[in-house]
Structure formats: structure tokens, C-alpha cells
Amino acid sequence: MTVRNLNYLCAPRSVALIGAGTRPGSVGATVRKNLLEGGFKGSISLVNPKYTEIEGHRCYASVSDLPEVPDLAVLATPPSTIVGLIEELGAKGTRAAIALAAGLGEQKKAMIAAAQPHCLRILGPNCIGLMSPNIGLNASFAHRAPVAGDLAFVSQSGALVTAVIDWAAGRGIGFSHVVSLGEMADVDLGDMLDFLATDPRTRAILLYIEAVTHAPKFISAARRAARMKPVVVVKTGRHAGGAHAALSHTGALAGSDAAYNAAFRRSGLLRVKTLDELFAAAETLSRVPRLHGERLAILTNGGGAGVLATDEFQDWNGTLASFGVDTIEALDRVLPPTWSHGNPVDIIGDAGTKRYSDALEALLHDHDSDAILILHCPTATVSAIDAGKAVVDTVTANRALVADKPVMTCWLGDGAVQEARSLFEANKIPTFDSTSSAITGLMQLVDHARSQDELMQTPRIAAGDHAYDEKSACREIRRILDSGRTVASALEAKTILAAYGIPTDKAVLVPDPAGVRSVAADILKTNDACVIKIASPDISHKSDAGGVRLNLESATAAEQAAIDMLAKIKAKLPEAHIDGFTVEPMIKRPDAFETIVGMSVDQTFGPMLLFGAGGVAVEVLRDSVLALPPLDMRLARQMIDGTRISRLLKGYRDHPPADMDAISDTLVRISDLIVAHPEIRELDINPLLADKDGVIAIDARMKLADESVSPRLPLAIRPYPAELAREVSIDSIGEVLIRPIRPEDEPAYAKFFSEISEDDVRLRFFTGRRAFPHAFLAALTQIDYAREMAFVAIDEATQELIGGSRLVLEPDLRRGEFGILVRSDLHGRGLGWQLMSALLNYAQHEGVEEITGLVNVSNTHMLDMATDLGFETRTFEGDASVREVVWHPAASAAAPPAIGAVKKQSEKADS
């Protein structure tokens, strides 16, 4: 996870082409031509021992003959030469290389081993290269160069790179970078996302993905990038040939593509299904500023086209603008009496250019819409180009309004409208050739805005106290594994679930029908009916095998049902080992819905959670959603809302709504169970009954494996590091809990900032502002624990947040910048020392090599504390009022005090 030296790859000052050629159509000749004719302002050196000169350009015999060290080397040479060239380039000081050749096979490992000692980054192998049009760099064998712009396109397919370049060139759409990743031996999707996230020349990122490698790295980079700019992805392989055999319903429902959907959604990426949709996204992203809302106004000269666009828009759950009185009156003044008097605005088929201009002007001034789509159907009353000119003139005259309310066009037809489309492209107005592509392009912007809003929502604290009996769950799991089994019985699975506070029915295991009769008699003393189920490690889906009988109202009936069940199963599955029967009360909750909660391990993203409609028809209904753990209450509710059954769970007619908080709480508890116990490989709770009174797990199955023998794939998202929490006692404050920050801390953070003096805020944030917007606070509290850490101090007596420290790491996780803030009335108590100690201990444990911070020169207390903690103080270039403090774990005289150690130096102030 590093962007180290990627600047040499994407923005080099000098380039060397190794294997420059002359034969027309060869890779060496094509790359040479592209490099020399691209307008690159840096130096370009050619290397090939066969030539001393190629078309007037000097050609060197070897890398060692180059007069200067190239920032970037492009290798257009056979696979057998790559490792040796990388060794030579690294020793010379080159920091980036593009390996174009395919067929390296096992040599890839040797290539990476040769590059690593020199931190030489490699793009490829088996790629077509890289293009950075803004600096005139075309280090590829693509057939044409892309136009300069602010979209980045990163692709695992070289063929798609050339197709997108060709399409975009015809539309005037430009790129900041076009990157063909190839086999990703070194530079991969995560690296490029990290680099492009902070690239000032890139406003949006387009991805073509065939498969993700290093899922935790990709997810972490994607979450960071998506918070900073739109990221649109098209992923191939949406349909698997079939589900692999799985113990659980969850395993059968959780196909690989569904896992990708879950990963993209959790990361804030916008997924599109086809290249057409990717092109529509490119059209809107390249021309439209960020939407300020999603209410659409449609202007059309054809009623049918307007209705078609409206239907397609509402298929996407879009919101049509509802015009106020002022807008209706403005349109009445400029349109004939027969206009539609609503949205879509039908200006009638005989509309001339003035009618287009006047109606568009009125909609631009409307306060109840956020975007405008203009449709034109060819007519004899006005030419397509004249109507287009009217739109362009109106947009040009109202640029300030268009900046906040984008205008998109859709001129329907073919030959008659081509000139108008070219006019729109020349004036940077999004244009589409069909209503469906126009609506798709708009809704991609809307979906991105929605996903960003979801990312910034503050989760509520879970309904329960979540005091789990983790030790009991561990003991039960260990007992099952020690017995030589990998499948827990329903009774054992429920025991583990109960340890995590998940309500279950009370089941009893008996060995034979006589035992069924005895237990059933006891159950029926307090219940109307009972249920018996076969207990066998060889029978996963009991209902399918005839191993479940419901509504047994007498002990005799229960015994006879067990006898019949045993005979039937022995005949049907003679090899199955039978442990006996479970007998449990018949849970009668007539208004309850059958849902399923489960978990399986995806081969790319690791553990995945599932929620959906349950019962015996679960695989027929196929109404389920996957999500990456860990979950909080907000993410759990999003899972529920992503299913069709959620509409039933909200209640209908006289059917009361289910307790959605109880369902969400159960999902959070299951998430915590999965995070804490890597031995769990599959889990089904089916059904989990849900009604207005809560939830109860009726049946459960669980598959286990010994983690020491067969480690589970890691979580794609690093979970909350609860193990870092410590309690400390601080003089004149009392007991203080210092723990990692949680998203739920946002309200406490807002109150905390209101109690900080303007001077303290200025010293920390270099601004006197004390009230911060939700987006800022969300970014502070919703962190990625894989690359950032923040500790908060909580007063145990008042439960108020009284201080915080933060370390933001660079993508390579080796260096980071810290910050610290303590409530203004608590300076000088040692709280700041404790918060910094927590941060430095964490950094040492994670292997961080350097921590820096910027401190105002007037903040003498902070500078003194930094010195005491082993920081070195330096002047900060460019600002005499700031000092940079730097901490190196290896160079520090002593490790920082343990977080539990009390610093009793009241003279030390905190800020």
C-alpha cells in the first residue's frame, strides 16, 4: 500500500526507452514514435545496441551508457531481458519502469526482487503502458494519444484502454492519466487509487476491473479515494457459471459478484454494468460539476420523448422537480397555452429557437430543480443545429447559474442532429444520443452523491450494551474442534450465538424417540406445541431430508413423529450418522417474518455477512444482500434496506412493522462474533424470526476450522481495535478512558469543540473556528484503522470527551503526521502526555518509522512536551511561525510511557 516513487512513473522529468525500434508496427517503434511525438518536455533517451541513431535521435548501446539517470524507463524488450534490465536500472538510480512484455511467468518474482532494494516501481508486465496527457507523456504502444483533461482511467485490460481512448477522442473528453496495469506484479489498483486520490490534475477516476488482488489494500485505498473524488468502476464477470457446493444457504447465495458489489458499496465506489454506462459516466463527470441535489427538470419539444425519459428516470428512483408558482408563471409568459404546465416541460413540437431559450432561462432560475435535461426531436419547424445554438447561447449567458445547475442535452436521431451534438461537445455541454444514456449519466452522479451522503452518516449506538461472553464462545468452539468435528450441531451453534446475546429458542438434545417423548411432555406443560428436528452432522438442510416436524401437540405424537422421521431418513440417507433429535418449543409468532442472517468466506474479500428473506424457499427467493464486516447500526440498517423483504418488515395494512433496531442489533452482534472468532467459516441463522417484539433464532448451523491449521482469509476492513483501550488515573481529573475513536463519537466531538478556546483551536487547526460542519466531523470520527489512528479521552465520571490525539499515516504506513487537542480547562494535568503516549505506543507497535507534526511557535507548551517525548524540533521551510517536530522510534532515547502509566507532572501543559 504505497505511492512511493509513483511520481516518477506518472510525472517523470526524463524517460529512457529500452528496446527502441525502427520496424513499422513493432512495439519498440510504436512506443518510440508515441514518446517523441507526444509533446513531452523532459528528456527522452533511446537504448538499443543495434543502432547509434534512429531518425536523427541518438541511440545508446546500453543502460550504463546513458548520460543521465532516467526517472522512468520503458522496457520494450523480450521477457528474458527484463530482470537484468531492472537490476541495472535500479543500480543506476531509476525509480520507475514500465514492463510491456508478456510471458514473464516465474521471472516476475525475480523482477520484483531486483527492484525492491532500489524502491524501483514497476508497471506491468503485459501492459500497453501509461499516458499522462497533461505533460505530453505517451509511454505506450496505443494507436493514438488521449486528449488532456481531468479524468483518470485505470484498466486491467489493455484492449479496453485503446477503446476508451478512441471513444473519448471523438467526444473531446480528456484524461489526466491513462494507465494499463497489466499483471500488476508491483503497481496495482490500490497503489493507483492512492496516487490519484491526491493528484491535483485528476477530478474523477474511472476503473476497469477484472479481479481485485490484495483486497484489504484495495478497500482501504478505495475508501480514501472515494471520499475525495468520484470513482466509477466497471467490473466484468458478473455472472458465475454456478454456485459452488456449500454447507449453508449463505454459501450458495453469496456469489463472487455479490461480494464485489458489497465491497464497492462499502468503499463508496459507483459501479456501472457496461462500457456504455462507463462512457455515460465519463460524459457527465468530464462536463458536470458536483450535483447540489437530485431534482430533475426535463425540457422537451416532444411529449413522447419527455414521458420516455421520465419513465427511465423513475426506474432509477429519481426525483422529478415540482415547480413552484413563480416558475409556472414564468413559463406561462413565454410558452403557448397548450404547454404541459408541469414537468416534463413540453414546449410543443412547433417550438422555435426563442421558445427553447426562454423556457431554459426560466428553468435555470427555478429554485426547485437541481439539473436540467433538454430533449429535442427533429422537426421541420426548427433545425437541430439552430435549436442547439439557442441552448448554447442561453447556457453561455448564464454560466454562473449553470455552475450550480448542470444542463444536459439529448438530441434524438442520427444524421440530422450530428452537427448539434458536435456543437455541444465543443462548448463542454454533456450530450447523449438516447434518453436512456442521458438518464444513466445523470443518475450515476446522483448515486455517487447518495453514496457520499451514506458514508458521512453518523451511526447510532447499538441497542444493546454488547457485553459478550467471548470466553464461553471460545470454549464451545474449541470443544467442537477438539472432538474432531468441523460442523457444529444446531444446539451448539445456538450456544455460541447466545454467548453474543442473540435470542434463541430453548432446544434439548435427546438420543432416541423415547427421549423425545419425555422432553416433549415437559415442554408441553408450558407450551401449546413442540418441534422435533433430526440431529446429524451429515444433514445440513434438515427440511430437505424430512428432518423437521412442527406443531406436535402431545408427547405421544412427538414420539411417533421421531420414529417415522428416523425410518424415513435411514431409508433416504443410510450413510448419515444420527446423533438423535432436538426437541424445542413451537414458537408461535403469527406476525413474524422469516429472515436469514449468515456468513461465508469469499475468496477475494474474506468474511462476508448476509441478510435477506429466509425460510425453506431462501434459495428460490434469492432476496439477500452481502456486506463486509465489521458493521455498526447504520451499516446494518443499510443491509436491511437493500432487500425486498425490508418493505414488508416496515409493516403493511394491519401487519405491524418488525423491530428494525432488533434486527440491526443482531447483525452487529453477528459481525462482532465473526470478527472475534476466525474459526467460524460459515454460518446460517435460518429462520431468524422478526416481529414487533424483536427477533429469535429458530435454527442455526455453523462450519468451523482450526485457525492454527487453516487460517481464515483476513477481514477486508480492519475492525475497531478495542484492545488498545486503557483506563488511566490522572490527578485532578480522575479516571479517564483512553480508547480509539468510533464513528458514534461525532456528537461528543461537536460538544468538545464548542468547549475549546479560539486560541487552542487556532493552534491545532490554524483557524479560530470552533463550529465545524457535519462532513468535517464525520471525516474525523469515521476513520480507516488500517491507515489512521485517533485516540479519545473520555471522563469516566461524566462520559464527556475531553481530549484527542490523531496519527494519519501515508499510504506506505511508514510515515505519518500527528495532532493533539485537549479541552482548554484541562491543560497542565498530564492528559496530553497520556494521549501522545498512546499514539506513540501504537506507532511503535505498527512499525511506523517517522512521525511529524506542525506546531505554532507560540505553542511553547506543546513544543516542550514534544522535546520531553523525544521529538526533534526543526524550522519549517516557508513559514517562520511554524516548527516541525519529528519523532523516530529507533532514535528516541526511550520508549514513551505505557498508556496506563500516569504522568504526574502538572507543570506540563497540553494543547
Secondary structure in CASP SS format (residue, H / E / C, confidence):
PFRMAT SS
TARGET T0000
AUTHOR 0000-0000-0000
METHOD secondary structure of the structure
MODEL  1
M C 1.00
T C 1.00
V C 1.00
R C 1.00
N C 1.00
L H 1.00
N H 1.00
Y H 1.00
L H 1.00
C H 1.00
A C 1.00
P C 1.00
R C 1.00
S E 1.00
V E 1.00
A E 1.00
L E 1.00
I E 1.00
G C 1.00
A C 1.00
G C 1.00
T C 1.00
R C 1.00
P C 1.00
G C 1.00
S C 1.00
V H 1.00
G H 1.00
A H 1.00
T H 1.00
V H 1.00
R H 1.00
K H 1.00
N H 1.00
L H 1.00
L H 1.00
E H 1.00
G C 1.00
G C 1.00
F C 1.00
K C 1.00
G C 1.00
S E 1.00
I E 1.00
S E 1.00
L E 1.00
V E 1.00
N C 1.00
P C 1.00
K C 1.00
Y C 1.00
T C 1.00
E E 1.00
I E 1.00
E C 1.00
G C 1.00
H E 1.00
R E 1.00
C E 1.00
Y E 1.00
A C 1.00
S C 1.00
V H 1.00
S H 1.00
D H 1.00
L C 1.00
P C 1.00
E C 1.00
V C 1.00
P C 1.00
D C 1.00
L E 1.00
A E 1.00
V E 1.00
L E 1.00
A C 1.00
T C 1.00
P C 1.00
P H 1.00
S H 1.00
T H 1.00
I H 1.00
V H 1.00
G H 1.00
L H 1.00
I H 1.00
E H 1.00
E H 1.00
L H 1.00
G H 1.00
A H 1.00
K H 1.00
G C 1.00
T C 1.00
R C 1.00
A E 1.00
A E 1.00
I E 1.00
A E 1.00
L C 1.00
A C 1.00
A C 1.00
G C 1.00
L C 1.00
G C 1.00
E C 1.00
Q H 1.00
K H 1.00
K H 1.00
A H 1.00
M H 1.00
I H 1.00
A H 1.00
A H 1.00
A H 1.00
Q H 1.00
P H 1.00
H H 1.00
C C 1.00
L C 1.00
R E 1.00
I E 1.00
L E 1.00
G C 1.00
P C 1.00
N C 1.00
C C 1.00
I C 1.00
G E 1.00
L E 1.00
M E 1.00
S E 1.00
P H 1.00
N H 1.00
I H 1.00
G C 1.00
L E 1.00
N E 1.00
A E 1.00
S E 1.00
F C 1.00
A C 1.00
H C 1.00
R C 1.00
A C 1.00
P C 1.00
V E 1.00
A E 1.00
G E 1.00
D E 1.00
L E 1.00
A E 1.00
F E 1.00
V E 1.00
S E 1.00
Q C 1.00
S C 1.00
G H 1.00
A H 1.00
L H 1.00
V H 1.00
T H 1.00
A H 1.00
V H 1.00
I H 1.00
D H 1.00
W H 1.00
A H 1.00
A H 1.00
G H 1.00
R H 1.00
G C 1.00
I C 1.00
G E 1.00
F E 1.00
S E 1.00
H E 1.00
V E 1.00
V E 1.00
S E 1.00
L C 1.00
G C 1.00
E C 1.00
M C 1.00
A C 1.00
D C 1.00
V C 1.00
D C 1.00
L H 1.00
G H 1.00
D H 1.00
M H 1.00
L H 1.00
D H 1.00
F H 1.00
L H 1.00
A H 1.00
T C 1.00
D C 1.00
P C 1.00
R C 1.00
T C 1.00
R C 1.00
A E 1.00
I E 1.00
L E 1.00
L E 1.00
Y E 1.00
I E 1.00
E C 1.00
A C 1.00
V C 1.00
T C 1.00
H C 1.00
A H 1.00
P H 1.00
K H 1.00
F H 1.00
I H 1.00
S H 1.00
A H 1.00
A H 1.00
R H 1.00
R H 1.00
A H 1.00
A H 1.00
R H 1.00
M H 1.00
K C 1.00
P C 1.00
V E 1.00
V E 1.00
V E 1.00
V E 1.00
K E 1.00
T C 1.00
G C 1.00
R C 1.00
H C 1.00
A C 1.00
G C 1.00
G C 1.00
A C 1.00
H C 1.00
A C 1.00
A C 1.00
L C 1.00
S C 1.00
H H 1.00
T H 1.00
G H 1.00
A H 1.00
L H 1.00
A C 1.00
G C 1.00
S H 1.00
D H 1.00
A H 1.00
A H 1.00
Y H 1.00
N H 1.00
A H 1.00
A H 1.00
F H 1.00
R H 1.00
R H 1.00
S H 1.00
G C 1.00
L C 1.00
L E 1.00
R E 1.00
V E 1.00
K C 1.00
T C 1.00
L H 1.00
D H 1.00
E H 1.00
L H 1.00
F H 1.00
A H 1.00
A H 1.00
A H 1.00
E H 1.00
T H 1.00
L H 1.00
S H 1.00
R H 1.00
V C 1.00
P C 1.00
R C 1.00
L C 1.00
H C 1.00
G C 1.00
E C 1.00
R E 1.00
L E 1.00
A E 1.00
I E 1.00
L E 1.00
T E 1.00
N C 1.00
G C 1.00
G H 1.00
G H 1.00
A H 1.00
G H 1.00
V H 1.00
L H 1.00
A H 1.00
T H 1.00
D H 1.00
E H 1.00
F H 1.00
Q H 1.00
D H 1.00
W C 1.00
N C 1.00
G C 1.00
T E 1.00
L E 1.00
A C 1.00
S C 1.00
F C 1.00
G C 1.00
V H 1.00
D H 1.00
T H 1.00
I H 1.00
E H 1.00
A H 1.00
L H 1.00
D H 1.00
R H 1.00
V H 1.00
L C 1.00
P C 1.00
P C 1.00
T C 1.00
W C 1.00
S C 1.00
H C 1.00
G C 1.00
N C 1.00
P C 1.00
V E 1.00
D E 1.00
I C 1.00
I C 1.00
G C 1.00
D C 1.00
A C 1.00
G C 1.00
T H 1.00
K H 1.00
R H 1.00
Y H 1.00
S H 1.00
D H 1.00
A H 1.00
L H 1.00
E H 1.00
A H 1.00
L H 1.00
L H 1.00
H C 1.00
D C 1.00
H C 1.00
D C 1.00
S C 1.00
D C 1.00
A E 1.00
I E 1.00
L E 1.00
I E 1.00
L E 1.00
H E 1.00
C C 1.00
P C 1.00
T C 1.00
A C 1.00
T C 1.00
V C 1.00
S C 1.00
A H 1.00
I H 1.00
D H 1.00
A H 1.00
G H 1.00
K H 1.00
A H 1.00
V H 1.00
V H 1.00
D H 1.00
T H 1.00
V H 1.00
T H 1.00
A H 1.00
N C 1.00
R H 1.00
A H 1.00
L H 1.00
V H 1.00
A H 1.00
D H 1.00
K C 1.00
P C 1.00
V E 1.00
M E 1.00
T E 1.00
C E 1.00
W E 1.00
L C 1.00
G C 1.00
D C 1.00
G H 1.00
A H 1.00
V H 1.00
Q H 1.00
E H 1.00
A H 1.00
R H 1.00
S H 1.00
L H 1.00
F H 1.00
E H 1.00
A H 1.00
N C 1.00
K C 1.00
I C 1.00
P C 1.00
T E 1.00
F E 1.00
D C 1.00
S C 1.00
T H 1.00
S H 1.00
S H 1.00
A H 1.00
I H 1.00
T H 1.00
G H 1.00
L H 1.00
M H 1.00
Q H 1.00
L H 1.00
V H 1.00
D H 1.00
H H 1.00
A H 1.00
R H 1.00
S H 1.00
Q H 1.00
D H 1.00
E H 1.00
L H 1.00
M H 1.00
Q C 1.00
T C 1.00
P C 1.00
R C 1.00
I C 1.00
A C 1.00
A C 1.00
G C 1.00
D C 1.00
H C 1.00
A C 1.00
Y C 1.00
D C 1.00
E H 1.00
K H 1.00
S H 1.00
A H 1.00
C H 1.00
R H 1.00
E H 1.00
I H 1.00
R H 1.00
R H 1.00
I H 1.00
L H 1.00
D H 1.00
S C 1.00
G C 1.00
R C 1.00
T C 1.00
V E 1.00
A E 1.00
S C 1.00
A H 1.00
L H 1.00
E H 1.00
A H 1.00
K H 1.00
T H 1.00
I H 1.00
L H 1.00
A H 1.00
A H 1.00
Y C 1.00
G C 1.00
I C 1.00
P C 1.00
T E 1.00
D C 1.00
K C 1.00
A C 1.00
V E 1.00
L E 1.00
V E 1.00
P C 1.00
D C 1.00
P H 1.00
A H 1.00
G H 1.00
V H 1.00
R H 1.00
S H 1.00
V H 1.00
A H 1.00
A H 1.00
D H 1.00
I H 1.00
L C 1.00
K C 1.00
T C 1.00
N C 1.00
D C 1.00
A C 1.00
C E 1.00
V E 1.00
I E 1.00
K E 1.00
I E 1.00
A E 1.00
S C 1.00
P C 1.00
D C 1.00
I C 1.00
S C 1.00
H C 1.00
K C 1.00
S C 1.00
D C 1.00
A C 1.00
G C 1.00
G C 1.00
V E 1.00
R E 1.00
L E 1.00
N E 1.00
L E 1.00
E C 1.00
S C 1.00
A H 1.00
T H 1.00
A H 1.00
A H 1.00
E H 1.00
Q H 1.00
A H 1.00
A H 1.00
I H 1.00
D H 1.00
M H 1.00
L H 1.00
A H 1.00
K H 1.00
I H 1.00
K H 1.00
A H 1.00
K H 1.00
L C 1.00
P C 1.00
E C 1.00
A C 1.00
H C 1.00
I C 1.00
D C 1.00
G E 1.00
F E 1.00
T E 1.00
V E 1.00
E E 1.00
P E 1.00
M C 1.00
I C 1.00
K C 1.00
R C 1.00
P C 1.00
D C 1.00
A C 1.00
F E 1.00
E E 1.00
T E 1.00
I E 1.00
V E 1.00
G E 1.00
M E 1.00
S E 1.00
V E 1.00
D E 1.00
Q C 1.00
T C 1.00
F C 1.00
G E 1.00
P E 1.00
M E 1.00
L E 1.00
L E 1.00
F E 1.00
G E 1.00
A E 1.00
G C 1.00
G C 1.00
V C 1.00
A C 1.00
V H 1.00
E H 1.00
V H 1.00
L H 1.00
R C 1.00
D C 1.00
S E 1.00
V E 1.00
L E 1.00
A E 1.00
L C 1.00
P C 1.00
P C 1.00
L C 1.00
D C 1.00
M H 1.00
R H 1.00
L H 1.00
A H 1.00
R H 1.00
Q H 1.00
M H 1.00
I H 1.00
D H 1.00
G C 1.00
T C 1.00
R C 1.00
I H 1.00
S H 1.00
R H 1.00
L H 1.00
L H 1.00
K C 1.00
G C 1.00
Y E 1.00
R C 1.00
D C 1.00
H E 1.00
P C 1.00
P C 1.00
A C 1.00
D C 1.00
M H 1.00
D H 1.00
A H 1.00
I H 1.00
S H 1.00
D H 1.00
T H 1.00
L H 1.00
V H 1.00
R H 1.00
I H 1.00
S H 1.00
D H 1.00
L H 1.00
I H 1.00
V H 1.00
A H 1.00
H C 1.00
P C 1.00
E C 1.00
I E 1.00
R E 1.00
E E 1.00
L E 1.00
D E 1.00
I E 1.00
N E 1.00
P E 1.00
L E 1.00
L E 1.00
A E 1.00
D E 1.00
K C 1.00
D C 1.00
G E 1.00
V E 1.00
I E 1.00
A E 1.00
I C 1.00
D C 1.00
A E 1.00
R E 1.00
M E 1.00
K E 1.00
L E 1.00
A C 1.00
D C 1.00
E C 1.00
S C 1.00
V C 1.00
S C 1.00
P C 1.00
R C 1.00
L C 1.00
P C 1.00
L C 1.00
A C 1.00
I C 1.00
R C 1.00
P C 1.00
Y C 1.00
P C 1.00
A H 1.00
E H 1.00
L H 1.00
A C 1.00
R E 1.00
E E 1.00
V E 1.00
S E 1.00
I E 1.00
D C 1.00
S C 1.00
I C 1.00
G E 1.00
E E 1.00
V E 1.00
L E 1.00
I E 1.00
R E 1.00
P E 1.00
I C 1.00
R C 1.00
P H 1.00
E H 1.00
D H 1.00
E H 1.00
P H 1.00
A H 1.00
Y H 1.00
A H 1.00
K H 1.00
F H 1.00
F H 1.00
S H 1.00
E C 1.00
I C 1.00
S C 1.00
E H 1.00
D H 1.00
D H 1.00
V H 1.00
R H 1.00
L H 1.00
R H 1.00
F H 1.00
F C 1.00
T C 1.00
G C 1.00
R C 1.00
R C 1.00
A C 1.00
F C 1.00
P C 1.00
H H 1.00
A H 1.00
F H 1.00
L H 1.00
A H 1.00
A H 1.00
L H 1.00
T H 1.00
Q C 1.00
I C 1.00
D C 1.00
Y C 1.00
A C 1.00
R C 1.00
E E 1.00
M E 1.00
A E 1.00
F E 1.00
V E 1.00
A E 1.00
I E 1.00
D E 1.00
E C 1.00
A C 1.00
T C 1.00
Q C 1.00
E C 1.00
L E 1.00
I E 1.00
G E 1.00
G E 1.00
S E 1.00
R E 1.00
L E 1.00
V E 1.00
L E 1.00
E C 1.00
P C 1.00
D C 1.00
L C 1.00
R C 1.00
R E 1.00
G E 1.00
E E 1.00
F E 1.00
G E 1.00
I E 1.00
L E 1.00
V E 1.00
R C 1.00
S H 1.00
D H 1.00
L H 1.00
H C 1.00
G C 1.00
R C 1.00
G C 1.00
L H 1.00
G H 1.00
W H 1.00
Q H 1.00
L H 1.00
M H 1.00
S H 1.00
A H 1.00
L H 1.00
L H 1.00
N H 1.00
Y H 1.00
A H 1.00
Q H 1.00
H H 1.00
E H 1.00
G C 1.00
V C 1.00
E C 1.00
E E 1.00
I E 1.00
T E 1.00
G E 1.00
L E 1.00
V E 1.00
N E 1.00
V C 1.00
S C 1.00
N C 1.00
T H 1.00
H H 1.00
M H 1.00
L H 1.00
D H 1.00
M H 1.00
A H 1.00
T H 1.00
D H 1.00
L C 1.00
G C 1.00
F C 1.00
E E 1.00
T E 1.00
R E 1.00
T E 1.00
F C 1.00
E C 1.00
G C 1.00
D C 1.00
A C 1.00
S C 1.00
V E 1.00
R E 1.00
E E 1.00
V E 1.00
V E 1.00
W E 1.00
H C 1.00
P C 1.00
A C 1.00
A C 1.00
S C 1.00
A C 1.00
A C 1.00
A C 1.00
P C 1.00
P C 1.00
A C 1.00
I C 1.00
G C 1.00
A C 1.00
V C 1.00
K C 1.00
K C 1.00
Q C 1.00
S C 1.00
E C 1.00
K C 1.00
A C 1.00
D C 1.00
S C 1.00
END
